[in-house]
Amino acid sequence: MQANVTASGDNMAPDSNDHNHLHSTDTNDSKHKDLMTSVARAASYNIILQLMFRVLTFVINAILLRYITKDLLGIVNVRLTLLYSTILFVGREPFRKACLTKTPERISYQEVVNIAWCSPIVGAAVSCVLSYIWVYHLESPPPEYVDSYKVGVVCFSLSAILEMCSEPVYVIGQKLLYVRFRAILEGVALIIKCLMSISLVVVYPQLGILAFCCAQISFALIYTGGCYIYFGYLATAKVENFPFTSPFMFIPQRPSSGLIKIITLAVPVLTFPAVYFKVTLLPKFLVILCGQVFINRHLAGLTWSFLKQSFLKQLLTEGEKYVMTIFNILSFADQGVFDIISNLGSLVARFLFAPIEESSYLLFSQSITRGTPGSTQPKDSLHVMTEALSHMTKLLTLIGLTILVFGYSYSPLLLHIYGGQLLSTGIGPYLLRWYCVYVLLMAVNGITEAFSFATMSQVALDRYNYVMLVFTGIFLGASLLFTTYFGSAGFIMANCCNLVCRTVHSVHVIGMFYKDTGETPIRSSLVGVKVALVYAVILAVTSTSQAWFDITETVSALLHIAVGVACLLSVLLCIYFWEPQSISFLIHKFIRPMFAKKAKTT
């Protein structure tokens, strides 16, 4: 792992007068190119690492399916994981978005660290409320799992809080583009979690839920501990351009001074005198009583705007799990089967779309001043961002179309290989085909929403909360309606409606941003007619192949796969010759920087 980092292109690069302050006005062309190249490299490494680790997880989960019951699968993968993801998203996402935003004012590193420490505090409050609901107000699991279920609620909540304790170093690492380290650390922790899960389940099957609790806690400890060990080393080693010189600087303290005066605490019997420490862990309300300013007001306001959004966005993202959990539409066993199909269908979104969306938001937020229309942005910066938005949207759309076309014909075969006839017969292929539609919509929504969130002002973000409320109502209504007529597939259909609404809103925001600029990135991102016709022909060919060949017979299945490989090569060739600009963008901005970095490090 390379220790050096170049902070150029980042609005938190230290300046010679104040090592702890950041620039937010550097907009020269070379700086944006450096930032874009760094983000592209980070995204490329992130995608490769995520692919490798997700494939490993995919294989291990396939093994676990042979050893646990459907009820246990539903309890862990739906009920407890939903609790964990809700706490993480609500308590972590708003702070990440706010801290990574380019601002028109000077904000110190210490102010970013201080507000990031509010993340575990918010997470702890959310976990207390949700844990109470999960234990006392939701449907109880089967009798044999009741006691361990309560322990599971505590462990999954605790693991989320532990992970949020790494947010101060996470946001600093993201600002300085240490994305590769974070991906490696998360991957290693994930591998250990998976290996621990499968070992405990196979060797000690009587543990049940407790086996997954141990694995979850171990993941949180390894991830959080690894973050602080690595960045603490960078601080003590005095790495070039690294703005921290001591691990203690990752603890909340007043930005303008290394010494913090702790407030005098008066109690009925004793009064503790004021003392001086280098650092303090006092909560924010004590700091305010002390008259010290620890939290930047602009970051706090921006975080509050994102926090109000996060509740609704999480409801939209995990909506089907909330509906089946609260309204008891499906049994725990049915929830387990649905979760298998859901995880399989969203595999591409997790290892490909999520890293690209995260890196894209970092690129856009660092290059565009929030709340400022495109007509007032520097022309060089605007052109670079327009090119990135247009080509990345088109490339992700092509990936989504490929998944949709081939997923329709090859869903039964994939499920048969993964889980046998338990998954390949019945509703499994039908669910996975709808997930392919969902993945296409997710591809388009992810990049457009990342751009819109990076450009909206705080007022617009607050106003968007009401829009999200409308989307939430539409989603819940669609879920209840579609599940009545289409069963569990109705959840996926409702999610598709949700993504369509969000994408339309993001496109509107992008259109308003580019008003009077002459740039049309959305129109430029549309797939060409010739490529669309090729996809239609390929869909007909692969559907015919799926009808002809019996996937339960080895020879027939291999012939069906051979047809798919030939069709896939044809599609890739057509894209290469008919979408040359997007392919050139992919090669020059992602592939070449990745290999150039690899050659340099070797």
N, C-alpha and C positions, 0 to 999 in steps of 0.2 A: 504494500500500500504506500503510495506516494504521500509524503508528509507535507510537501509544499503546496501552497494554493495561491492562485492569482486572483485577487479580489476585484480586478478591473471588470467593469460592466455591471458591478453590483452597487446599489445606492447606499450600501453600508460600508464601503471601503474606507479605512481610516485615513484622515488627513494629517498633514505634518504638524498642524497647530493643536489639534485635539485628537489623540489616538482613539478616543472613544466615541467620536461623532462620525456621521455619515453624510455623503453627498447625495442630493436628489435632483440635481439640475444638469448633470453631465449627459448630453444627448448627441454627441458627435457620432458620425457614422461608424468609425472603427470600433467604438465602444459597444455599439449595438451588435455589430458583427461578432465581436468576441463573446458577448453574452449569449448570442444565438448559437454559436459554435459550442460553447460550454454546455448549454442546456441540451443541445442535440446529442453531444457525447454522453451526457448524464442519462438522457432518456434511452439511448441505445444500449448502454450497459445495464440500465435498469430493466429494460425489456428482456434482454438475454438472461439475466439473473432470475427475473420473475418467471420466465418460461421454464427454466431448469428446475426451480424449486416447486412451481405449481405442478409440473409433471410428476415430480416425486410425491407430492401430496396426493395427486390424483391416483397414483398406483397404490399408495398406502391405504387410502380410503376404500379402494376396491377390495383390498384384503380385509379391512375391518368389517365390510358388509357381510362377510362369511362368519363373523364371530359374535355380533351383537344383534339384539332383537330390533324390530321396527319401532317398538315403543321407545326403547332407549335411544334410538337414532332420532326420533322426533323430539324427545325431551332435551337432548344435548344440542343437536344441530339446529333446532328451531327455537324452543323456549329459552334455554340458557344463552345460546349464542345471540339471540335477539336482545336479551338484557345487556349483554356485553357490548354489542355494536351500538346500541342506543346510548349508553353511557359515554362511550368513546366519541361518538359523532357529535353529540350535543356539547360535551365538555371539552372537546379538542379542536374540532373543525373551525369554529369561529375565531379562535386565537391564531390558528395557522394562517387563515386567509388575511386577517388584519395585520399580522406581523410581517407577512411577505409582500404587502402592498407598498408600491412606490408612493411616497407622500411629498407634497410641496414644501414641507418644513423639515428642519434638521431634527432627527430623532437619534438618541444615543443607543448604543448596543445595550447598555444597562437598562434603559427603559423598556426595550423589547424583552429582555430577560425577566424583568419585574412583572410585566403583564402576562408573560407566558406561565409564570408560577400561579396565576389565578386559575389556570386550566384544571389542575388536580383539585383545587378547592371547589370549583363549580361541579366537577365530576363527582366528588364525594357527596355533595348535596343532592345531585340527581340520583346517585346510586342508592342513597337512603330511601328516597321516595319510591323509586322503582322496585327496590328489593322488597319493601313492604307490600306493594301491590302484587308482585310476582308470587309471594308466599301466601298471602291471606285473601286475595281477591280474584285470582285466576283459578281455572279448573285444576283440581289436584291430579297428579299423575297416578298410575296404578299403585295399589297398596305397597307392593314390594319396593317401590322407588321413593316413597314419601319422605322418609328420614334423610336419605342421601340427597334428595332434591333440595332440601333446605340448605344443606352444606354447600351444594353446588351453586345456589344463588349467592351465598356469601363469597365463595371463591372466585366466581366469574366477575362479581362486582369489584372485589379487591384487585384482581389482575388488571382491570381497566384503569383503576386509580393509579396503580404502580406504573403502568405504561405512560399515563399522562404526566408523571413526574419527570419524564425525559423530554418534555416539550421545550424547556429553555434551550437545551443543547440542540434539539432538533431544528428549531427555527433558525438558530445561528448557522448550523450546518447547511441548511437549505439556502440561506442568503449567500453563503460563501461557496455554494455549489459542491458540497461534500455529499452528493447524492449517491455515488457509487458505494461509499462506505455504509451508508444507511441501508442500501439494498442488500449488501452482503451480510450485514449484521442481522437484519430481519430474516433473511433466508436461513442463516445458521440457526437462529432461534426457532424458526419454523420447523426445520429438520429435526431438531432435538425434541420439539413438542410432538411431532408426528411419531417419531421412534419411541418416545416414552408412552404415548397413547397405545400404540399397537402392542408394545411389550407388556404393559400392565393388563391390557384386555385379554391377551392370549395366555399369559402366565397366571394372572390372578383375575379370572372372569367374575369372581364373586364381588369384586370392588364396584362394578357397575359405573355409576356416575362419578364416584370418587377417583377413578382412573383418569378421567378427563379433567377433573379438578386439578390433580397434581400436574398434569401436562400444561394446563393453562397458566398456573402460577409460575411454573418453570420458564415458560416463554416470556412472561412479563419481567421476571427477575433478570434473565439473560439479556433481554433487549435493553432495558433501562440501565442495568449495570454496565453493559458494553458501551453505551453512549457516553456515560460519564467517564469511564476509564480512558476511552480514546480521546475525547476532547479535553479531558484533564491532562493527558499526556501532551497534546498539542500546546496547551497553555504553559505547562512547565518547561517544555522544550524550546520555548520562544521561537516557534515556527514563523518564517517570513510571512508578513501580511496577515498573520492571525491576530485579531484585535484584543485577545485576552492574555494576560500574563500570569494568571493564577487561577486554579480551579475554583477558589472561593468567589471569583467574580460571577460564577453562574448562580450564586445565591442572591436573593433580593437585597438590594441596598440602594441608598440614595445615589442617583447618577452623578451628582456634582462632587461627591466626596467619598473617600474610602472608609471614613469613620462615621458611624451611625450612633446617635444618642438615643438610648432606649428610654421610653417614657417612665416616669415615676409611678409606680403602682400603689394606690392607696387602698387599704382594706381596714375594716373596723379595728383591728388590733395592731397590725404591723404596717409600717411603710417601708418599702424597699427603695433605697436610694438609686438615683440615676447612675448608670455605669456606661462605659464606652466599650464597644466591641467593633471588630473589623467588619463583621457581617451580622445580620439579624434575620430571624425567621418570623418576626411579628406579623400578624395579619394586617391587611390593609386598613381596617378601621382604627387600629392602634396607631398606625403610622400617621393617619389623618389627625388624630388627637394630638400627636406629637408636633404637628405643624410642618411635617416634612412631606415633600411631594415625591412619591415613588412611582406613580402611574401617570403616563403621558395621557392627557385628556383626549387628544385626537385619536390615539390608538384605542383608548377605552370606548369612545363613542363608536368607532368603526367596529370594534369587537361586539358591542351591544347590538348593532345592526345585524351582524352576521349571526349572533346568538339567537335573535328572534326568528331568523330565517331557518336556523338549523333544525328546530323542532318540526317545522312543516316539511322541510326537505327530507329529513329522516323518515317521516311518516310516508312520504311519497316513494322513497327509495325502498323501504322495507314494508310497504303497505300491505302486501298480501299476507305477510307473517303476522302483522298486528291484527288483521281481520280474522285469520284463522285462530289466533291465540285468544282474542277477546270474545269473539262470537261463537267459538267452538264449532265452526263449520265442518272441520275435519278432525278425525281421531288422531291420537299421537302417532299411530302406525301410518295412517294416510299422510300425515304431515312429514313423516320420515321419507316416504317414497317421493313425495313432491319435492322435498329438499334435495334428494339425489339428482333428480332431473334438473332442478333449478341450478345446482352447483355445476353440473355438467354443461348446461346450456350457457352459463355465464362465465365459463372458464376463460374464454378469449377476452372477455371484458376485464377480468381480474388481472391477467398477466400482460395484456397489451394496451387496452384502452385506458385503464386507470393510470399507469405510469405516464402515458402520453398526455393525458388530461392534466395530471399534476405538473409535469414539466412545462406544458403549454401555459398554464396559469402563471407559473413562475416567470416564463419569458414575457408574457403580455403585461403582467403586473409590474415588472421591473423596467419595461420599456415605454409604458404609456402612463401619463399622469392622470390619476383617477378624477373623474368629473369634468374633464376637459374635452370638448368636441374635437373630432378629427381635423377639422379645418384649421385649428390653432396649434396642432401638434407639429413638430419639426418634420419637414417633408421626407428627409432621408429615413427617419425613424418610422414614419407612417408607411412608407413604401415597403420597408422590411417586414413590418407587422402584417400588412395586407398580403404580401406574398406568402408569408408563413400561414396565415389563416386560410387562404384560398387553397393552397396545395395540400395542407394537412387535412382539411375537410374533405377534399376529393379523395385522397389516399385512404382515409378511414372509411369513406363511403364505399370505395371499391372493395375493401376488406369485408365490410358488412354485406355487400351484395354477394360476394363469393361464398361467405358462410351461409347466407340464406339459400342460394341456388343449390349448393351441394348438400347442405343440411337437410333439405326437404327429402332428397332421395336416399341419403345415407344415414339418417337417424336410426332406423331399425337395426342396421348392421352395427353401428357404433354401440348401441345399447346392448345388443346381443353379446358383443365382445366384452363389454364392461361388466355387465351384471347377469348375463345369461337370459333365459326366458322370463325370469322374474321381471325384468325391465323391458325386454324387446317385445313382449306381448301385452295386450291391453292398451291402456291409455298412454303408456310411456312415449312411443314415437310421436303421437299426436301432440303431447306437451312439448317435446323437444323441437318440433317443427315451429310451433308458435314462439319458442324461445329464440329461434333463428331470426324471426321477424323482429323480435324485441332487441336483439343484438344489433341489427342494422340501424334501428332508431337510436339506440344507445351510442353508436359510433358517431352519428351526426350531432346528437345533442351534447355529447361531452365536450367537443372542441368549441362549439358555438357558445355554450354556456360558460366555458372557461374565459372566453374573450369578453363576453358581456359582463361577467362579474368583475373582471379586471378594469373595466372602463366606467361602470356605474358610480355615480357620486353617492355619498352617504344618504342624501335625501332620496335618491332613486332606490337605494337598497331598502330603506324603510318602506317606501311605497310598494316595493316588490313583495313585501310580507303579505300584503292584502291580495296580491295576485296569487301568491302561493296558497293562501287560504282558499281561494276559488278553485285552484287546481286540486287541492286536497278534497274538497267537497265532490268535485267531478270524479276523482279516483275512487273514493269510498262508495259513491252511488253506483259507479260502473262495476266495482267489485261485487257488491251485493246483487246487482242485476245479472251480470254475466255468469256468476257462479251458480245462480238459480237455474240457468238454461244450459250452461256448458260445463258445469262441474269445476274441477280445479283449474282447468284451462282458462276459466274466466278471470283468474288472478292475473295471468299473463296478458290477456286482452286489455284489462284495465290499466296495467302498467304501460302498455303501448299507447293508450289514450293519454296517459299522463305525460309520456315523453313527447308526444306530438304537441301537446299544449305548451310544454316548456321550450321546445325547439322553436315554435312559432314566436314565442315571446323573445327568445334570444336573437332570432333573426331580425325582429323589429328593433331591438336595442342596437344591433350592429348597423342596421340601415340608418337609424338616427345619428349614430356616431359618424358615419361616413357621408352624411348629408353635406352637400356643397364641396366635396373633395374630388369628385370625378372618379373615385375608386368604387368598384363593385365586386368585392371578394366573394359574396355568396353566389352571384351569377357565374363567376369564373370557376366556382367549385363544382358546378353541375357536371355529371358524367355525360360524355358524348353519346350521340344517337347510335353510332356504329357499335360502340362497346355495349350499350344497353341491348341491342339486337343480338349480339353474341351471347350475352347472358340468357336471353330468352330461348335461343336455340339449345344451349347447353342444358337448361332446365328440362326441355322436352326430351333430349337424348338420355339424360341420367334417370329421369322418371320412367322412361321405357325400359331401361336396363334394370331398374329396381323391380318392375313388374315381371320381367322375364326370369330373373335369376332368384333361386331359393337361397337365402342367406344362411340357412341352417346346414347346408352342404358346403364343404370346404372348397371344392372346385368352383361351384357357382358363385360363392362369395368372392373368390379370387378374381374371377372374370368380371364381376361387378366392380371390384376395386380397380381393375385394369382400365375399364371404361372411364371411371372417374379420374384416374391419373392422366389419361389422354386428354380428357376434356379440360382439366385444370391447366395443363401445359398450353393448350390452345388459348385459353383465357389470358394467361400470363403473357403470351406472345402478342396478342391483340392489344393488351394494355401497354406493353412496351413500345409498340409502333404507333399507337393512336393517342396515347397520352404522354408525349415526350417531355413536356414541361414539368409535369408532376414527377415523372421518373427521374429527371435531371435534378430536381429539388431533393428527392429522396437520396440520391447518390452523393450529391455535393454537401448536403447539410447533415446527413445522418451516417451513411455508410463510410465515406472517406474519412470524416473526423474520427470515427470510432477506430478504424484501422491505423490511422495516423497516430492516434494516442497510444495504441497498442505497440506500434513500432518504436515510438519514442521511449516508452517505459521499459522495453526489452533491450 
